[in-house]
Amino acid sequence: MHTPTRTRTHDVASSPTPGTVAVALTINGVRHALTLEPWTSLLDLLRERFQLTGTKKGCDHGQCGACTVLVDGVRINACLALAVAHDGAAIMTVEGLAQGETLHPVQQAFIDHDAFQCGYCTPGQICSAVGLLAEDHAHCRDDVREQMSGNLCRCGAYVNITNAVEAVRLAQTDKEDEEDKEDKEDEGDEKDKEDQEDAP
């Protein structure tokens, strides 16, 4: 998974006041220093403080997956996470996945495979899929379905969601196989060259 390299610091607040905690978070590649109440959820911080409303508040109990974001590359339910518990972490939301005008492969696959209807769950589905693919634990379509089961779609677009994620998984597998093949060919060429140099 590509990680943005922007490192500018944005000071949202200065020193903590009584009842608040100083926290540093890197959100979509931008480092932020801020103070907040210790009970603030990561979901509320993203939506209310940074206006990153792609991360949805669905059940607010960790049951629907609409609030899925990536924390240090790992997918979590932002509604269950206290922001202060992730001091120093890198947070990626759906808004941070694209590179300029170029969509993330998972975002593009959701469009290509019509993997959404009302769209409310889509940001969480996409972030979960990005995390799933990075984990590299899904090796077939059934694995994708099982490991995406924490993200619910009330419209029932599961078939197309699975199609989209599986398409990206297969593309990644093909790319890795091609890279392995090229590495082996390079090793073979290097060995042939060494053998020729050693020949009398």
N, C-alpha and C positions, 0 to 999 in steps of 0.2 A: 504493500500500500504506500502510495506517495504521500510524504508529509511536507507541507509548506515550510519554507525556510525563513519567513519573515520573523524578525526578532525585535521589532521596535516595542518600546514599553509605553503603555497607556495607563497613566495614573488616574484611577477613578476616584480614589479618596486618599487622604494623607495618613495621619497617624490614627490608630484605633481609639475610639472613645469608650467609656465604661459600657460593658455589655456587648461590645463588638470585638471581632478578631481580624487581624491583618492576614490576608491571604494573597498568594501569587499564583495565578493560573495562566497557562498559555491556551488561548481559545482560538481555534482555526488559524494557528500559526502566529498569532499576535500575543505577546506577553502583557498581562494586566496585573497591576498591583491595586488591591482594593480592600476595604474593610466591610464586614457584614456581620449580621447576627448569627450566632452559632447554629441556630435552628433552620437557617435558610437552606432549602433543598437546591440541588444543582439545577433541577428543572426550573424552579422559580427564578434563580439567578440568571439563567440563560434567557428566559422569556421576558422577564420584567426589567432586569438591569441592562441587558445587552440587546433586547428586542430581537433575539434569534428565535422567532416564533415558528420556525420549521419544526422544532422539537415540540410535539403536541402533548397537552395534558388531557389524557383520556380517563382512565380509571383512577389515577393518582394513588394506586395501591400495588403497583408492580405486577399487574395481571394481564395487561393488554399489549405492552411493548411499544405503544405509540411514542413514548418518550425516549426511545433507545438512542444513546450517543456512544461515542468511542472515548474511553479514558485510557491514555497510553496504549492505544490500539485495541483495547479490550472493550467489547460491547457491554453496557450496563443499562439498567433502568434509572434514568435521571431522577425520577420522582422518589426513589428510595434512597438516594445518595445525598448526604449532607455535603454542601460545597466545601466546608472547612476541612472535611476528611480527605480532600483531594488537593490540598495545598502542594504546589509544585508540579502538579500533573499537567499533561497536555490533553486538552479536550477538543474533540472533533465533532461538529454537528453537520447536518446535511448541507448547510450553507457553505461549509468549507471544503467539500469534496471536489468540486469542479476546479479546473485550472483555467481561469479566465473564461473564455467562451467555449472551452473544451470540457464536456461533461465527463465525470468519472465513468469508467466502463459499466459499472452497475447501474448508474443513472440512465445511461444510453440504452442499456438492455431492457430496463423497465419500459422505456418508450417503445423500443422495437417490438417487444412482446406484449404490449398493451396490458401491462401488469398492474393496473390500478383502475379504479372506477371513481369513487367520490374523492379519493386522494388523501383522506385524513390520516390513514395509517402509513401512507407511502414513505414519508421521511424516516420513520422508525424501521420500516421494512428494509429500506435501502441501507441505513447504517448497520442494521443487524447483518445484512448480507455481506457488507464490506468486512465486518468483523469475522464472520463465518469463514469467508474465503481466506482471510489472513491466518486464521487458526489452522487451516489445512487439515481438518478432521473429516470433511465431507468428501467421500470418494465415489458417490453415486447419487442418483436422483432421490432415492429413499433417505439417504443421509441428509440431503439438503432439506427435505420436508421435515424430518425429525428435529434438526438443529435450528430450524426457523419456526418451530412450533410455539415459541414464546411470543411471537408477533401475530396478533389476531387481526383478521380483516372481516369486518361486518358485512361487506359486500360480497364476500366469498370468492375473491379473485385468486384463490390459492394456486390453481393450475397454472395460470400465466405468471404468477410470482415465481413459482418453482421453475418454470421454463426460462425465465430471465436469469435467475441465479445460476441454474445449471449451464446455460449458454456461456456465461462468464467463466464458470469453473472449467468447462471443457476447453475454452480458449486459453486459459492460463496453463492448463495441463499440456496442451499442444505446444505452447511457447516454451515451457520448461523442457519438454522432450526434445524440441529442436535445438535448444541451447546445450543440452547434454550431448546431443549428437555432434554439434559443432566443436564442443570441448574435446570429445574423444577423437575427432578428426585432427584437431590441432595437436593433441598429444601424439597421435600416430605420425603426423608429419615431422614433429620434433624428434621422435625416436628414429625415423628413417634418416633424418639429417645427421644425427649422432652416429648412426651405424655407418653412414657413408664416410664421415670424418675419421672413424676408427679403422676403416678398411685400409689394408696396405696398398 
